[in-house]
Amino acid sequence: MYKESVAIKTTNKELEKPEAPVADRIKTQLTKHGHIRNDFYYWMNDINNPKVIEYLKSENEYTKQKLAHTEGLQKKLFSEIVGRIKKEDESVPYKYHGYFYYRRYEGAKEYPVYYRKKGMIDVTEEIMLDVNEMAKGHKFINVVSLNVSPDNKLLAFGVDYSGRRKYEILFKNLETGELLQDKISNTSGSSAWANDNTTIFYSKVDSSLRSYKIFKHLIGVESSKDSEVYHEVDPTFSVYINKSKSGKYIFIGSFSNTATEYRYIDADNPNGVLKLINAREKNHEYYVEHLDDKFLITTNDDAKNFKLVEAGINNPSKENWKLRIPHRKEILLEGIEVFKNFIAILERRDGLKKIRILDLSNETQKYIEFEEDTYSIYPTSNYDYESKELRFVYSSLTTPDTIYDFNMETVEKKILKEEKVVGNFNKENYISERIFAYADDGTKIPISIVYKKGLIKDGKNPLLLTGYGAYGISSDPDFSSTRLSLLDRGFIFAIAHIRGGQEFGRPWYESGKLLNKKNTFTDFISCADTLIKNNYTSKEYLFAIGGSAGGLLIGATINLRPDLFKGVIAAVPFVDVLTTMLDDSIPLTTGEYDEWGNPNKKEFYEYILSYSPYDNVERKKYPAILVTTGLNDSQVQYWEPAKWVAKLRDMKLDDNLLLFHANMSAGHSGASGRFERYTVVSLEYAFILDQLGIE
């Protein structure tokens, strides 16, 4: 089925070049709408086939051998990257229900320890959870959704030991330190406590890992006896649970990529009846927060870039909505943070995030000012409903993550912590820029750029270009200490803010999805061409990297313009789009119809077929390629990149390196440890540097 990577001894004891694995070609005919596709690697979809595992291991061995001469470089890169990370590091405490909560990393340990202190910050700390202890004996661990009961006595949390995103919810008595007997399996990991401190709501996942049911659990009762609260029967929707910041209501939200629907229940009465806020409607998204005697609702109803309305709690349906903030064509309303006396309004204008503060006592408004031209901001740890301070994180391509508290009453801004970059880092040694490319249809596409001072734009600089362009997720220009290993070696790093994201509001997203998806790829190509035309780099020095839907971007781009790049990296890439979107047993598929289109409809079938990277591999030359995956990936199944690599090996007409690395014990996000995760980053950087002959 494949050829093992072998090293044959020669008479002078030198090793010959390892032979690339060759996967069996077993023809499977896939027919839809009268069209036949011959898929010669469809057999890789079966994880229980031992030949699949053997093939993945052979690819790993081949990659190891082909990059054996870079092992020293990989170790050096790894040492550099983790050497910039502060080993003893503690988060900024936040206050919630009379306690201060924070986490600490200690020494060389891979995982955090979660702590709290009662009442004041200078009292004795309590250990809530030591993830390092939990990780012993496991190759992977992910702990999520730490959730303390309203009386501060019990902790609920989700644990995943595979990377598959199927969590078990466990409970700990914070007074005795003992784990309860209660265990709930096959969940999303998230939960919401009722105010009786005994009832907790959670979401279950089905065989395709869709969160589809909400259950109610009573502490001390077998989870098999939990009662079903809500069942989301529409396979294109998922469901989640959360609690209002005020603590008064529990929300159950159903969502697809283009529509939402909310129900609520009084947190003081967990056995009460769920009430509907507004019935779902096609292409209508709305999001709910509680404030006093009303709900605040962010909605795109007749408001493409969203508006803010309010409604009474007893009559919250759409016909009773009252306008609070109108729709603005040039400004995207991304969301709100609600406090008892203030609302922080999160906006995006001209591709950059803004924060506007509304004082509810006098209806005055003010923006928080920032000095740099390009930056990233996001609110964090704002759990205290009574607070007058908004906490947010600020960073840019040259400024490390900086945590601020902004007093919404006095307008004072206070730095609580700036990420420490260990070593001789000085942000004044780096320059960030923002330029624009022009797409085929004349649309201006922003490019964020960073490089070290002293660089000469002579077309001979190695440049790493990245992009994403999907789900309305914007690629904000934030800081990465990891990236310094490239910048300090003369690289330029660039972000292409292509359509499919939401940098310029909802129209930017809609023009890069469904039957407009190809704009994402051609935008990326335009950005690469612009960087070359402006002498930042040239084809001989240009690299590209993207992950997940960004991996699709890489795959589609090199099919369209394989001549454009020296090399590319596709991390956990979504490259077998058509086959996946036709299989509704695969996790996430049905919920993705609103993003990519439903190929059971001929129009979408033909359009997806025209760009799907796997289906469009041709007999031609490709750049050097490194592909990564995780065997337990639930978001992009391992077989997509595996099949793509096998087909590329069979069809490409060049001798450029094609490598495939499969993490056999992780999922979509790779290794779970804070240091271990950089092993793959070091491999990726070594791959790029090796292509340039940099040792």
C-alpha positions as CSV (number, residue, x, y, z in Angstrom):
1,M,0.0,0.0,0.0
2,Y,2.9,2.4,0.5
3,K,6.7,2.3,0.2
4,E,8.5,2.5,3.5
5,S,11.0,5.3,3.9
6,V,14.2,3.4,3.8
7,A,17.9,4.3,4.2
8,I,20.0,1.9,2.2
9,K,23.7,1.5,3.3
10,T,26.2,2.2,0.6
11,T,29.8,0.9,0.5
12,N,31.1,4.2,1.9
13,K,28.4,4.1,4.6
14,E,26.7,7.1,3.4
15,L,22.9,7.1,3.4
16,E,21.0,7.6,0.1
17,K,18.0,9.9,0.0
18,P,14.9,8.5,1.7
19,E,12.2,7.4,-0.6
20,A,8.8,9.3,-0.2
21,P,5.9,7.2,0.9
22,V,3.6,6.2,-2.0
23,A,0.0,5.6,-1.1
24,D,-2.1,2.9,-2.8
25,R,-4.4,4.2,-5.5
26,I,-7.7,2.4,-5.0
27,K,-10.4,3.9,-7.2
28,T,-13.7,4.9,-5.5
29,Q,-16.3,6.5,-7.7
30,L,-18.3,9.3,-6.1
31,T,-21.4,10.4,-8.1
32,K,-23.5,13.4,-7.5
33,H,-25.8,15.4,-9.9
34,G,-24.8,13.0,-12.6
35,H,-21.1,14.0,-12.2
36,I,-18.5,11.3,-11.4
37,R,-15.4,12.0,-9.4
38,N,-12.7,9.3,-9.1
39,D,-11.2,9.5,-5.6
40,F,-8.1,7.2,-5.4
41,Y,-7.5,7.9,-1.7
42,Y,-10.9,7.7,-0.3
43,W,-9.9,4.6,1.6
44,M,-7.9,6.8,4.0
45,N,-11.2,7.9,5.6
46,D,-11.2,4.8,7.7
47,I,-9.2,5.4,10.9
48,N,-9.7,1.8,11.9
49,N,-7.8,0.6,8.9
50,P,-4.3,-0.3,10.2
51,K,-2.8,0.6,6.8
52,V,-3.9,4.2,7.4
53,I,-2.0,4.5,10.6
54,E,1.0,2.8,9.0
55,Y,0.9,5.4,6.1
56,L,0.7,8.3,8.5
57,K,3.7,7.0,10.5
58,S,5.6,6.5,7.3
59,E,5.0,10.1,6.3
60,N,6.2,11.2,9.7
61,E,9.4,9.1,9.3
62,Y,10.0,10.6,5.9
63,T,9.6,14.1,7.2
64,K,12.0,13.3,10.0
65,Q,14.6,12.0,7.6
66,K,14.3,14.7,5.1
67,L,14.7,17.4,7.8
68,A,17.3,15.4,9.8
69,H,20.0,17.9,8.8
70,T,17.9,20.7,10.4
71,E,17.5,19.0,13.8
72,G,20.1,21.4,15.3
73,L,18.2,24.3,13.8
74,Q,14.9,23.1,15.1
75,K,16.3,22.7,18.6
76,K,17.8,26.2,18.4
77,L,14.5,27.7,17.2
78,F,12.6,25.9,19.9
79,S,15.1,27.1,22.5
80,E,14.7,30.7,21.2
81,I,10.9,30.6,21.2
82,V,10.4,29.1,24.6
83,G,13.3,31.2,25.9
84,R,11.2,34.3,25.3
85,I,8.4,33.0,27.5
86,K,8.4,34.0,31.1
87,K,8.5,30.7,33.0
88,E,7.0,32.0,36.3
89,D,4.0,33.8,35.0
90,E,0.7,34.8,36.6
91,S,-2.5,36.2,35.1
92,V,-4.0,39.5,36.4
93,P,-6.6,38.5,39.0
94,Y,-10.2,39.3,38.4
95,K,-13.0,39.7,40.9
96,Y,-16.1,37.5,40.9
97,H,-18.6,36.9,43.7
98,G,-16.3,38.1,46.4
99,Y,-13.2,36.2,45.2
100,F,-10.2,37.1,43.2
101,Y,-9.4,34.4,40.5
102,Y,-6.1,33.9,38.6
103,R,-3.9,31.2,37.1
104,R,-0.1,30.7,37.4
105,Y,2.5,28.9,35.3
106,E,5.4,27.6,37.3
107,G,8.9,26.9,36.1
108,A,9.1,24.3,33.3
109,K,5.5,23.0,33.9
110,E,3.4,22.8,30.7
111,Y,0.0,23.6,32.3
112,P,-1.5,26.2,34.6
113,V,-2.6,26.0,38.2
114,Y,-5.8,27.8,38.9
115,Y,-6.1,29.8,42.2
116,R,-8.4,32.1,44.1
117,K,-8.3,34.4,47.1
118,K,-11.3,35.4,49.2
119,G,-12.1,39.0,49.7
120,M,-8.7,40.6,49.3
121,I,-5.7,40.0,47.1
122,D,-3.2,39.7,50.0
123,V,-4.7,36.8,51.8
124,T,-3.7,33.1,51.5
125,E,-4.4,31.6,48.1
126,E,-6.5,28.5,47.5
127,I,-5.6,25.9,44.8
128,M,-8.7,25.2,42.7
129,L,-7.2,23.0,40.0
130,D,-3.7,21.9,39.1
131,V,-3.8,20.8,35.4
132,N,-0.2,19.5,35.6
133,E,-1.4,16.8,38.1
134,M,-4.4,16.0,35.9
135,A,-2.1,15.7,32.8
136,K,0.1,12.9,34.3
137,G,-0.2,9.8,32.3
138,H,-1.8,11.6,29.3
139,K,-0.3,12.8,26.1
140,F,-3.0,15.5,25.7
141,I,-5.2,17.5,28.0
142,N,-7.5,20.4,27.6
143,V,-9.4,21.9,30.5
144,V,-12.2,24.4,29.7
145,S,-15.0,26.3,31.2
146,L,-14.1,26.5,34.9
147,N,-17.4,27.5,36.5
148,V,-17.9,28.2,40.2
149,S,-21.3,27.8,41.8
150,P,-23.0,31.0,43.1
151,D,-22.2,30.1,46.7
152,N,-18.5,29.7,45.8
153,K,-18.4,26.1,47.0
154,L,-18.4,23.9,43.9
155,L,-16.3,24.0,40.7
156,A,-17.6,22.5,37.4
157,F,-15.1,22.1,34.5
158,G,-14.7,20.2,31.2
159,V,-11.8,17.9,30.4
160,D,-10.7,16.4,27.1
161,Y,-7.9,13.9,26.9
162,S,-7.9,13.3,23.2
163,G,-8.1,16.7,21.4
164,R,-11.4,15.5,19.9
165,R,-13.4,18.2,21.7
166,K,-15.6,15.7,23.5
167,Y,-15.5,16.8,27.1
168,E,-16.4,15.1,30.4
169,I,-17.7,17.6,33.0
170,L,-16.3,17.0,36.5
171,F,-17.1,18.6,39.8
172,K,-14.9,19.6,42.7
173,N,-15.7,20.6,46.2
174,L,-13.6,23.7,46.8
175,E,-14.0,23.5,50.5
176,T,-12.7,19.9,50.9
177,G,-10.6,19.7,47.7
178,E,-12.4,16.4,46.8
179,L,-13.7,15.5,43.4
180,L,-17.4,14.6,43.5
181,Q,-18.8,11.3,42.1
182,D,-20.7,13.3,39.5
183,K,-19.4,12.8,36.0
184,I,-21.1,13.9,32.7
185,S,-19.7,12.5,29.5
186,N,-20.1,13.5,25.8
187,T,-20.5,17.2,26.4
188,S,-19.2,20.5,24.9
189,G,-17.6,21.2,28.3
190,S,-19.6,24.3,29.0
191,S,-22.2,24.7,31.8
192,A,-24.3,27.2,33.7
193,W,-25.3,27.0,37.4
194,A,-28.7,27.8,38.6
195,N,-28.8,30.0,41.7
196,D,-29.8,27.1,44.0
197,N,-26.2,25.8,43.8
198,T,-27.5,22.3,43.1
199,T,-28.7,22.5,39.5
200,I,-26.4,22.9,36.5
201,F,-27.3,23.1,32.9
202,Y,-25.0,21.7,30.2
203,S,-24.9,20.7,26.5
204,K,-24.5,17.2,25.0
205,V,-22.9,16.5,21.7
206,D,-24.0,13.9,19.2
207,S,-22.0,11.4,17.1
208,S,-21.0,14.2,14.7
209,L,-19.9,16.3,17.7
210,R,-22.7,18.8,17.2
211,S,-23.9,20.3,20.4
212,Y,-27.6,19.4,20.1
213,K,-29.3,19.0,23.5
214,I,-29.4,20.9,26.8
215,F,-29.7,18.8,30.0
216,K,-30.3,19.7,33.6
217,H,-28.2,17.9,36.2
218,L,-28.7,17.8,40.0
219,I,-25.6,17.4,42.1
220,G,-25.4,13.9,43.7
221,V,-27.8,12.3,41.1
222,E,-26.6,9.9,38.4
223,S,-26.1,11.8,35.1
224,S,-28.2,9.1,33.4
225,K,-31.2,10.5,35.2
226,D,-30.6,14.1,34.0
227,S,-33.6,15.7,32.4
228,E,-33.6,17.0,28.9
229,V,-34.4,20.7,28.7
230,Y,-34.1,21.5,25.0
231,H,-33.4,19.5,21.8
232,E,-32.1,21.2,18.7
233,V,-33.6,19.1,16.0
234,D,-32.4,21.1,13.0
235,P,-29.0,19.5,12.0
236,T,-27.8,22.9,10.6
237,F,-28.0,24.4,14.1
238,S,-26.1,23.9,17.3
239,V,-27.0,24.9,20.8
240,Y,-25.1,26.3,23.8
241,I,-25.8,27.5,27.3
242,N,-24.7,30.5,29.2
243,K,-25.6,32.7,32.2
244,S,-26.2,36.5,32.1
245,K,-23.5,38.6,33.8
246,S,-26.2,39.8,36.2
247,G,-26.7,36.2,37.3
248,K,-30.4,36.4,36.9
249,Y,-31.0,34.5,33.7
250,I,-29.8,31.4,31.9
251,F,-29.8,31.6,28.1
252,I,-30.1,28.7,25.7
253,G,-28.9,29.8,22.2
254,S,-29.4,28.0,19.0
255,F,-27.1,29.1,16.2
256,S,-26.1,28.4,12.6
257,N,-23.6,30.6,10.6
258,T,-26.4,32.9,9.6
259,A,-29.2,32.7,12.1
260,T,-29.7,32.5,15.9
261,E,-32.6,31.9,18.3
262,Y,-32.6,32.4,22.1
263,R,-34.6,31.0,25.0
264,Y,-34.2,32.0,28.7
265,I,-35.1,30.8,32.1
266,D,-35.0,32.5,35.5
267,A,-31.8,31.3,37.3
268,D,-33.7,31.4,40.6
269,N,-36.3,28.9,39.2
270,P,-34.4,26.1,37.3
271,N,-37.6,24.0,37.0
272,G,-39.4,26.8,35.3
273,V,-40.5,27.0,31.7
274,L,-38.2,28.1,28.9
275,K,-39.4,31.3,27.2
276,L,-38.6,32.2,23.6
277,I,-37.1,35.6,22.9
278,N,-37.7,35.7,19.1
279,A,-38.3,32.8,16.7
280,R,-35.5,32.0,14.3
281,E,-35.6,33.6,10.9
282,K,-33.5,33.0,7.8
283,N,-30.4,35.3,7.8
284,H,-31.3,36.9,11.1
285,E,-28.7,36.9,13.9
286,Y,-29.3,38.4,17.3
287,Y,-27.4,38.2,20.6
288,V,-28.9,38.8,24.0
289,E,-27.6,40.4,27.3
290,H,-29.6,41.3,30.4
291,L,-29.7,44.8,32.0
292,D,-32.2,45.7,34.8
293,D,-35.7,45.0,33.6
294,K,-34.9,44.5,29.9
295,F,-32.8,42.6,27.4
296,L,-30.3,44.3,25.2
297,I,-30.2,42.7,21.8
298,T,-27.6,43.1,19.1
299,T,-29.3,42.3,15.8
300,N,-28.8,42.4,12.1
301,D,-32.5,42.6,11.4
302,D,-32.7,45.2,8.5
303,A,-29.2,46.2,9.7
304,K,-26.4,44.4,7.8
305,N,-23.7,45.8,10.2
306,F,-26.0,45.3,13.3
307,K,-27.8,47.6,15.6
308,L,-28.7,47.6,19.3
309,V,-32.3,47.3,20.5
310,E,-33.9,46.7,23.9
311,A,-37.0,44.8,24.9
312,G,-38.9,44.2,28.1
313,I,-38.2,40.8,29.7
314,N,-41.9,39.8,29.7
315,N,-42.4,40.7,26.0
316,P,-39.0,40.3,24.2
317,S,-40.1,39.3,20.7
318,K,-39.1,41.4,17.7
319,E,-42.3,43.5,17.5
320,N,-41.5,44.9,20.9
321,W,-37.9,45.9,20.2
322,K,-37.0,49.6,20.7
323,L,-34.0,51.1,19.0
324,R,-31.0,51.9,21.2
325,I,-28.1,52.3,18.6
326,P,-29.0,52.6,14.9
327,H,-27.4,50.7,12.1
328,R,-24.4,52.5,10.5
329,K,-23.2,51.6,7.1
330,E,-19.6,52.3,7.8
331,I,-19.4,50.8,11.3
332,L,-19.7,47.2,12.3
333,L,-21.3,46.7,15.8
334,E,-19.4,43.6,16.9
335,G,-20.9,43.2,20.4
336,I,-21.4,44.8,23.8
337,E,-20.1,44.3,27.4
338,V,-22.9,45.1,29.8
339,F,-22.4,46.6,33.3
340,K,-25.0,47.9,35.7
341,N,-24.3,51.5,34.9
342,F,-22.3,51.3,31.6
343,I,-22.3,49.6,28.2
344,A,-19.0,49.1,26.4
345,I,-19.8,49.0,22.7
346,L,-17.3,47.0,20.5
347,E,-17.1,48.5,17.0
348,R,-15.0,48.1,13.9
349,R,-14.3,50.9,11.5
350,D,-11.9,51.1,8.6
351,G,-10.6,47.6,9.5
352,L,-9.8,48.5,13.1
353,K,-11.5,47.8,16.4
354,K,-12.9,50.6,18.6
355,I,-14.4,50.7,22.0
356,R,-17.1,53.2,22.8
357,I,-18.4,53.7,26.4
358,L,-22.0,54.6,27.1
359,D,-22.7,56.0,30.5
360,L,-26.3,54.9,31.4
361,S,-26.7,57.6,34.1
362,N,-26.5,60.5,31.7
363,E,-26.4,58.9,28.2
364,T,-23.0,60.4,27.4
365,Q,-20.6,58.5,25.2
366,K,-16.8,58.4,24.8
367,Y,-14.2,56.4,22.8
368,I,-11.1,54.9,24.3
369,E,-8.1,56.4,22.4
370,F,-5.2,54.4,21.0
371,E,-2.0,55.8,19.6
372,E,-0.8,53.3,17.0
373,D,-2.2,53.1,13.5
374,T,-2.7,49.4,13.5
375,Y,-3.5,47.3,16.6
376,S,-5.7,44.7,18.1
377,I,-8.0,45.0,21.2
378,Y,-10.5,42.7,22.9
379,P,-12.3,42.8,26.3
380,T,-11.3,40.1,28.8
381,S,-12.4,38.9,32.3
382,N,-15.3,41.4,32.7
383,Y,-17.4,39.2,35.0
384,D,-18.3,41.7,37.6
385,Y,-21.7,43.2,36.8
386,E,-21.3,46.0,39.3
387,S,-17.8,47.1,38.1
388,K,-17.0,50.6,36.8
389,E,-13.9,49.3,35.1
390,L,-13.7,47.7,31.7
391,R,-10.7,45.3,31.3
392,F,-9.3,44.8,27.8
393,V,-6.1,43.5,26.1
394,Y,-4.3,45.8,23.6
395,S,-1.5,44.7,21.3
396,S,0.0,45.5,17.9
397,L,2.6,43.9,15.6
398,T,5.3,45.6,17.7
399,T,3.6,45.9,21.1
400,P,3.2,42.8,23.3
401,D,-0.2,42.0,24.9
402,T,-0.9,44.7,27.4
403,I,-3.8,44.4,29.9
404,Y,-5.7,47.6,30.8
405,D,-8.4,48.6,33.2
406,F,-10.4,51.5,31.9
407,N,-12.4,53.4,34.5
408,M,-15.6,54.2,32.6
409,E,-16.6,56.9,35.2
410,T,-13.3,58.8,35.5
411,V,-11.9,57.9,32.0
412,E,-8.6,56.8,33.5
413,K,-6.7,54.0,31.8
414,K,-4.4,51.9,33.9
415,I,-1.8,49.3,32.7
416,L,-2.1,46.1,34.8
417,K,0.4,44.0,32.9
418,E,2.5,43.9,29.8
419,E,3.5,40.6,28.4
420,K,7.2,40.1,29.3
421,V,9.3,39.0,26.4
422,V,12.4,37.5,28.0
423,G,15.7,38.5,26.5
424,N,16.8,41.7,24.8
425,F,13.5,42.5,23.0
426,N,12.9,46.2,22.4
427,K,9.7,47.1,20.4
428,E,11.4,50.2,19.1
429,N,13.6,47.9,17.0
430,Y,10.7,46.9,14.8
431,I,8.5,48.8,12.3
432,S,4.9,48.1,11.4
433,E,3.1,49.3,8.3
434,R,-0.2,49.1,6.6
435,I,-0.5,49.1,2.8
436,F,-3.2,48.2,0.3
437,A,-3.5,45.8,-2.6
438,Y,-6.1,46.0,-5.3
439,A,-8.2,43.0,-6.0
440,D,-9.3,42.0,-9.6
441,D,-12.6,43.9,-9.1
442,G,-10.8,47.0,-7.7
443,T,-11.5,46.4,-4.0
444,K,-8.8,47.7,-1.7
445,I,-7.3,44.9,0.5
446,P,-5.3,45.9,3.5
447,I,-2.0,44.3,4.3
448,S,-0.4,44.6,7.8
449,I,3.4,44.3,7.8
450,V,6.1,44.1,10.4
451,Y,9.9,43.9,10.1
452,K,13.1,44.9,11.9
453,K,14.5,48.3,11.5
454,G,17.3,48.6,8.9
455,L,15.7,46.4,6.4
456,I,16.1,47.5,2.8
457,K,13.2,46.9,0.4
458,D,15.2,45.5,-2.5
459,G,13.0,42.5,-3.4
460,K,15.4,40.1,-1.7
461,N,13.8,39.9,1.7
462,P,12.3,36.6,2.8
463,L,8.6,37.2,3.6
464,L,6.0,35.1,5.3
465,L,2.4,36.0,4.3
466,T,-0.6,34.7,6.2
467,G,-4.4,35.0,5.8
468,Y,-7.6,33.3,6.8
469,G,-10.7,34.8,5.2
470,A,-13.6,32.7,6.5
471,Y,-16.5,32.7,9.0
472,G,-16.3,36.5,9.4
473,I,-13.2,36.1,11.5
474,S,-11.0,39.1,11.2
475,S,-7.2,38.6,11.2
476,D,-6.2,41.4,13.6
477,P,-2.6,42.7,13.7
478,D,-1.5,41.4,17.1
479,F,1.9,40.6,18.7
480,S,3.7,37.3,18.6
481,S,7.0,36.7,20.4
482,T,7.4,33.5,18.4
483,R,7.5,35.5,15.2
484,L,10.7,37.3,16.4
485,S,12.7,34.2,15.3
486,L,11.9,35.1,11.8
487,L,12.0,38.9,12.1
488,D,15.5,38.8,13.7
489,R,16.7,36.7,10.7
490,G,15.7,39.4,8.2
491,F,12.1,38.2,7.5
492,I,9.1,40.4,6.8
493,F,5.8,39.1,8.2
494,A,2.6,40.2,6.5
495,I,-1.1,39.6,7.2
496,A,-3.5,39.8,4.2
497,H,-6.9,41.1,5.4
498,I,-8.8,39.3,2.7
499,R,-12.5,39.1,2.1
500,G,-14.3,36.3,4.1
501,G,-13.2,38.0,7.3
502,Q,-15.1,40.9,8.7
503,E,-12.5,43.7,8.9
504,F,-14.8,46.0,7.0
505,G,-18.1,44.8,8.3
506,R,-20.6,42.2,7.3
507,P,-20.4,43.0,3.5
508,W,-16.6,42.1,3.6
509,Y,-17.6,38.7,5.0
510,E,-20.4,38.1,2.6
511,S,-18.2,38.9,-0.4
512,G,-15.9,36.0,0.6
513,K,-18.3,33.2,1.2
514,L,-20.7,30.9,-0.6
515,L,-20.7,31.7,-4.3
516,N,-18.2,34.6,-3.7
517,K,-15.6,32.3,-2.0
518,K,-13.1,32.7,-4.8
519,N,-12.6,36.4,-3.9
520,T,-10.8,35.1,-0.8
521,F,-8.1,33.3,-2.9
522,T,-7.7,36.0,-5.6
523,D,-7.4,38.7,-2.8
524,F,-4.6,36.7,-1.3
525,I,-2.9,36.5,-4.7
526,S,-3.3,40.2,-5.2
527,C,-1.7,40.8,-1.8
528,A,1.3,38.6,-2.7
529,D,1.7,40.3,-6.1
530,T,1.6,43.8,-4.4
531,L,4.3,42.8,-1.9
532,I,6.5,41.8,-4.8
533,K,5.7,44.9,-6.9
534,N,6.6,47.1,-3.9
535,N,10.0,45.3,-3.5
536,Y,9.2,43.9,-0.1
537,T,10.1,40.5,-1.5
538,S,10.2,38.4,-4.7
539,K,8.9,35.0,-5.7
540,E,12.2,33.4,-4.8
541,Y,11.8,34.6,-1.2
542,L,8.0,34.6,-0.7
543,F,6.4,32.0,1.7
544,A,2.8,31.6,2.8
545,I,1.1,30.0,5.8
546,G,-2.5,29.3,6.7
547,G,-4.4,26.9,9.0
548,S,-7.8,25.2,8.9
549,A,-9.9,27.4,6.5
550,G,-6.6,29.3,6.0
551,G,-5.2,25.9,4.9
552,L,-7.9,25.9,2.3
553,L,-6.7,29.3,1.3
554,I,-3.1,28.0,0.8
555,G,-4.3,24.9,-1.2
556,A,-6.5,26.9,-3.5
557,T,-3.9,29.6,-4.0
558,I,-1.1,27.2,-5.1
559,N,-3.5,25.5,-7.5
560,L,-4.2,28.9,-9.1
561,R,-0.6,30.4,-8.8
562,P,1.9,27.7,-8.0
563,D,4.6,30.0,-9.4
564,L,4.1,32.7,-6.8
565,F,5.7,31.1,-3.8
566,K,9.0,29.6,-2.8
567,G,7.3,27.5,-0.3
568,V,4.0,27.2,1.7
569,I,2.8,25.7,5.0
570,A,-0.8,24.3,5.3
571,A,-1.7,23.6,8.9
572,V,-4.7,21.3,9.5
573,P,-5.9,22.4,6.1
574,F,-9.6,22.1,5.0
575,V,-8.7,20.9,1.5
576,D,-11.2,18.1,0.6
577,V,-14.1,20.5,0.7
578,L,-16.6,18.8,-1.6
579,T,-16.3,15.3,-0.1
580,T,-16.6,16.6,3.4
581,M,-19.6,18.9,2.7
582,L,-21.4,15.9,1.0
583,D,-21.0,13.8,4.1
584,D,-23.3,14.9,6.9
585,S,-21.9,12.3,9.3
586,I,-18.7,14.3,9.6
587,P,-18.6,16.7,12.5
588,L,-19.6,20.3,11.7
589,T,-20.7,19.6,8.1
590,T,-24.4,20.5,8.3
591,G,-23.7,23.6,10.2
592,E,-21.2,24.7,7.5
593,Y,-23.8,24.9,4.7
594,D,-24.2,28.6,5.3
595,E,-20.5,29.2,4.9
596,W,-19.6,27.1,1.9
597,G,-23.0,26.1,0.5
598,N,-24.8,22.8,0.4
599,P,-23.4,20.8,-2.4
600,N,-26.5,18.6,-2.5
601,K,-27.7,21.6,-4.6
602,K,-26.1,21.5,-8.0
603,E,-25.1,25.2,-8.1
604,F,-23.0,24.9,-4.9
605,Y,-21.7,21.5,-5.9
606,E,-20.2,22.9,-9.2
607,Y,-18.9,26.0,-7.5
608,I,-17.1,24.1,-4.6
609,L,-15.8,21.6,-7.2
610,S,-14.2,24.5,-9.1
611,Y,-11.9,25.5,-6.1
612,S,-11.7,22.6,-3.8
613,P,-7.9,22.1,-3.4
614,Y,-8.0,18.3,-3.5
615,D,-10.2,18.2,-6.6
616,N,-8.0,20.7,-8.5
617,V,-4.6,19.2,-8.1
618,E,-3.0,19.1,-11.5
619,R,0.1,17.7,-13.2
620,K,2.3,20.8,-12.9
621,K,5.0,22.2,-10.7
622,Y,4.2,23.2,-7.2
623,P,6.3,25.1,-4.5
624,A,7.8,23.3,-1.6
625,I,5.0,22.3,0.8
626,L,4.8,21.3,4.4
627,V,1.4,20.0,5.6
628,T,0.4,19.2,9.2
629,T,-2.5,17.5,10.8
630,G,-3.7,15.9,14.1
631,L,-5.1,12.4,14.1
632,N,-7.9,13.3,16.5
633,D,-8.8,16.5,14.7
634,S,-12.6,16.9,14.8
635,Q,-12.8,20.1,12.8
636,V,-10.7,19.1,9.8
637,Q,-10.4,15.3,9.7
638,Y,-6.9,13.9,9.3
639,W,-7.7,12.3,6.0
640,E,-8.2,15.6,4.2
641,P,-4.5,16.6,4.3
642,A,-3.4,12.9,4.0
643,K,-5.3,12.5,0.8
644,W,-4.2,15.8,-0.5
645,V,-0.5,15.0,0.1
646,A,-0.9,11.6,-1.5
647,K,-2.5,13.1,-4.6
648,L,0.2,15.9,-4.8
649,R,2.9,13.3,-4.6
650,D,1.4,11.4,-7.5
651,M,0.8,14.4,-9.8
652,K,3.3,17.2,-9.2
653,L,6.0,17.6,-11.8
654,D,8.8,19.1,-9.6
655,D,11.4,17.9,-7.2
656,N,10.4,20.5,-4.5
657,L,10.0,19.2,-1.0
658,L,6.6,17.8,0.0
659,L,6.4,16.9,3.7
660,F,3.6,15.7,5.9
661,H,3.6,15.8,9.7
662,A,0.8,14.1,11.7
663,N,0.5,14.5,15.4
664,M,-0.8,11.1,16.5
665,S,-2.1,12.2,19.8
666,A,-3.6,15.7,19.3
667,G,-6.5,17.5,17.6
668,H,-7.1,20.6,15.6
669,S,-5.0,22.9,17.9
670,G,-2.0,20.6,18.1
671,A,-0.2,19.8,21.3
672,S,-1.7,21.0,24.5
673,G,1.3,22.1,26.6
674,R,2.4,25.7,26.7
675,F,6.0,24.8,25.5
676,E,5.3,21.5,23.6
677,R,3.1,23.3,21.1
678,Y,6.2,25.1,19.8
679,T,7.8,21.9,18.6
680,V,5.7,22.1,15.4
681,V,6.3,25.8,15.0
682,S,10.1,25.1,15.2
683,L,9.6,22.4,12.5
684,E,7.7,24.9,10.3
685,Y,10.3,27.7,10.7
686,A,13.1,25.2,10.0
687,F,11.4,24.1,6.9
688,I,11.2,27.7,5.6
689,L,14.8,28.6,6.6
690,D,16.0,25.4,5.0
691,Q,14.4,26.4,1.7
692,L,16.5,29.5,1.8
693,G,19.7,27.7,2.7
694,I,19.7,29.4,6.1
695,E,21.4,27.1,8.6
